[in-house]
Amino acid sequence: MPCFTTGMMPRPGDEMAGPAPNTEKLHLLIVDDDLLLRTSLATIFTQFGYNVQTASDGFTGLRKMREQLPNLLLSDLHMPGMSGFEFLSVVRRRFPSVHAIAMSSAHPGKGVPDGVAADGYYEKAGHIGALLEMIEAASRQQRASLEQSVRDTGREFVRDFTRLAKGHAPVWVAKNGHDPRGEAFVTLTCPECLRNFPQPLDENSRQVHRAGCHHCSTELDFVLVQALEPVNVTLVSALVEPLA
């Protein structure tokens, strides 16, 4: 059963119940491993006028955000794979404009738990009306931000178009050495989930290498930084000594 109380639930059409009429729907992403709770929340917020997507864990949530960036995010804290703690931290670093609300039944109170990168917190055992009010308050903030961003749309479009026109840029990394089996490898950081993973190097002499993240399977290209030839110190000393 969903972990919230529904007595005296607001109805669609109430002043605090969702986006104002004749305005574009805001996008809400709900991330929770509890299928019943996830489905119930999606149904509620869809009825109140939000465009809702759902994900069952942090990795899936990041993929959904890459496909369509939400205005609002509602995430559980305790999930398998990538927990809500790590997921919200990644979101805060990669998508700081997204208003994030954490939720859990393991942390009582209304304040955001220490170390959680969220703008608000909802205790799952609380009244669903309180969550609706939090989402509505966040919606008003997001709409104000969207109105401000409209004035910068032209400049942002030019910048993004220029970036895309230049093509995808690989990351440059140096070799880390050899693993216990004697194989050369590099340590890469996934641009999607921000986790590190070791990547063995093959004997191929191509310039650009491709790897898949060991955690979320995101593909990334990388180029090896070639080490400089060692400097002959004796020769340099001879060149700089004054002539006799």
NORLIN-V216460 format. One record per residue. RES is the residue in three letters. D_CENTER is the distance of its C-alpha to the mean C-alpha in Angstrom with 1 decimal. Layout:
# NORLIN-V216460
RES;D_CENTER, RES;D_CENTER
This chain:
# NORLIN-V216460
MET;28.5, PRO;25.7, CYS;25.5, PHE;26.4, THR;29.7, THR;30.6, GLY;34.0, MET;34.7, MET;31.5, PRO;31.1, ARG;32.0, PRO;30.7, GLY;32.5, ASP;32.4, GLU;31.5, MET;28.4, ALA;27.3, GLY;24.9, PRO;24.6, ALA;27.9, PRO;30.1, ASN;30.1, THR;26.6, GLU;23.6, LYS;21.5, LEU;18.2, HIS;15.3, LEU;14.2, LEU;11.8, ILE;13.3, VAL;12.0, ASP;15.0, ASP;17.1, ASP;20.3, LEU;21.3, LEU;24.0, LEU;22.0, ARG;19.1, THR;21.8, SER;23.8, LEU;21.1, ALA;20.2, THR;23.9, ILE;24.5, PHE;21.9, THR;22.9, GLN;26.5, PHE;25.6, GLY;24.4, TYR;20.6, ASN;19.0, VAL;17.2, GLN;14.9, THR;14.4, ALA;12.8, SER;14.5, ASP;12.0, GLY;8.5, PHE;8.9, THR;10.2, GLY;7.7, LEU;5.1, ARG;8.5, LYS;9.5, MET;6.9, ARG;8.1, GLU;11.5, GLN;11.6, LEU;9.4, PRO;10.7, ASN;12.7, LEU;12.5, LEU;10.5, LEU;12.8, SER;11.8, ASP;14.4, LEU;14.5, HIS;16.6, MET;15.5, PRO;16.5, GLY;14.6, MET;11.4, SER;12.4, GLY;11.0, PHE;11.7, GLU;9.5, PHE;6.6, LEU;7.1, SER;7.7, VAL;4.7, VAL;3.3, ARG;6.9, ARG;7.2, ARG;5.2, PHE;5.9, PRO;8.9, SER;10.9, VAL;9.4, HIS;11.9, ALA;10.8, ILE;13.7, ALA;14.0, MET;17.0, SER;19.2, SER;22.9, ALA;23.2, HIS;22.8, PRO;25.6, GLY;25.7, LYS;24.0, GLY;22.3, VAL;18.8, PRO;19.3, ASP;19.5, GLY;16.5, VAL;14.0, ALA;11.5, ALA;12.3, ASP;14.8, GLY;17.0, TYR;18.1, TYR;20.1, GLU;22.5, LYS;22.8, ALA;26.6, GLY;26.8, HIS;28.1, ILE;25.9, GLY;27.3, ALA;25.6, LEU;22.2, LEU;23.3, GLU;24.4, MET;21.1, ILE;19.4, GLU;22.2, ALA;22.1, ALA;18.5, SER;19.5, ARG;22.2, GLN;20.1, GLN;17.7, ARG;20.9, ALA;22.3, SER;19.4, LEU;19.6, GLU;23.3, GLN;22.9, SER;20.5, VAL;23.1, ARG;25.5, ASP;23.2, THR;22.5, GLY;25.2, ARG;24.1, GLU;20.4, PHE;21.7, VAL;24.0, ARG;21.4, ASP;19.0, PHE;22.1, THR;23.4, ARG;20.3, LEU;20.3, ALA;24.1, LYS;24.0, GLY;22.2, HIS;19.5, ALA;19.9, PRO;19.8, VAL;19.1, TRP;22.2, VAL;22.8, ALA;26.0, LYS;27.5, ASN;27.2, GLY;30.6, HIS;31.6, ASP;30.6, PRO;33.4, ARG;34.5, GLY;35.1, GLU;32.4, ALA;30.5, PHE;26.7, VAL;23.8, THR;20.7, LEU;17.6, THR;14.0, CYS;11.5, PRO;9.4, GLU;6.9, CYS;6.8, LEU;8.7, ARG;11.6, ASN;15.1, PHE;17.7, PRO;21.3, GLN;22.4, PRO;26.2, LEU;28.0, ASP;30.6, GLU;33.8, ASN;32.8, SER;33.7, ARG;31.2, GLN;29.4, VAL;25.8, HIS;24.5, ARG;21.8, ALA;19.9, GLY;17.6, CYS;15.0, HIS;16.9, HIS;14.1, CYS;12.1, SER;14.8, THR;12.9, GLU;15.8, LEU;16.2, ASP;19.5, PHE;21.1, VAL;24.5, LEU;26.6, VAL;28.0, GLN;31.7, ALA;33.6, LEU;36.4, GLU;39.9, PRO;41.5, VAL;43.8, ASN;47.5, VAL;48.3, THR;52.0, LEU;52.1, VAL;50.1, SER;52.5, ALA;55.4, LEU;54.2, VAL;53.6, GLU;56.9, PRO;59.6, LEU;62.5, ALA;65.6
